[in-house]
Amino acid sequence: MKSQANSILKIKYGNEIPFSEIDGGPKLTKGSFVSLYQGELQGEGVLEELKSYFSEASATVYGLERITGHVGDKSGSFILEHLGKFENGILTSKRTVVPGSGTGDLKGIRGEIHFESGNAEEFPITFNYYFED
């Protein structure tokens, strides 16, 4: 059975540094972030993210995030794979649960979050999820 968890995501910590730059080519960066989730999805997310900047206002994004906490009345952790793009100050990404990454009561969880951020301190999200049989 498919379910939804509505929450607020807040960035608690973030740091992004370049690790490869070349004249006339994309700049590569690595970011480390800690997020707080409040609501039906509740807990802490630890994210490592890679970006390839084609300009200051355009980048592709890839990341892995472990969320530890609760989804409804179930507790444990799971990993989200982030695939997205950054354009003109807006990050748009699809965050998909990595199969087999659930622990505790969240073992067998599957699902995704479609995320869009702008210049804000908190972001509403909807986590669409289900459990494998």
Long-range contacts (C-beta under 8 A, 24 or more apart in sequence): 1-130, 2-128, 2-129, 2-130, 3-72, 3-128, 3-129, 3-130, 4-40, 4-126, 4-127, 4-128, 4-129, 5-39, 5-40, 5-41, 5-71, 5-72, 5-126, 5-127, 5-129, 6-39, 6-40, 6-41, 6-124, 6-125, 6-126, 6-127, 7-37, 7-38, 7-39, 7-40, 7-41, 7-42, 7-124, 7-125, 7-126, 7-127, 8-37, 8-38, 8-39, 8-122, 8-123, 8-124, 8-125, 9-35, 9-36, 9-37, 9-45, 9-115, 9-122, 9-123, 9-124, 9-125, 10-35, 10-36, 10-38, 10-121, 10-122, 10-123, 11-35, 11-121, 12-36, 12-44, 16-49, 16-51, 26-52, 26-53, 26-54, 27-52, 27-53, 28-52, 28-53, 29-53, 31-63, 33-65, 35-65, 37-67, 37-69, 37-125, 40-71, 40-72, 40-127, 41-67, 41-69, 41-70, 41-71, 41-125, 41-127, 42-69, 42-70, 43-67, 43-68, 43-69, 43-70, 43-77, 44-68, 44-69, 45-80, 47-82, 49-82, 51-86, 53-86, 57-86, 57-87, 57-88, 57-89, 58-85, 58-86, 58-87, 58-88, 59-85, 59-86, 60-84, 60-85, 60-86, 61-85, 61-86, 61-91, 61-93, 64-98, 65-95, 66-101, 71-106, 71-109, 71-127, 71-129, 74-104, 74-105, 74-106, 75-104, 75-105, 75-106, 76-102, 76-103, 76-104, 76-105, 76-106, 76-107, 77-101, 77-102, 77-103, 77-104, 77-106, 78-102, 78-103, 78-106, 78-109, 80-113, 84-115, 89-118, 89-119, 90-116, 90-117, 90-118, 91-115, 91-116, 91-117, 92-116, 97-129, 108-132, 108-133
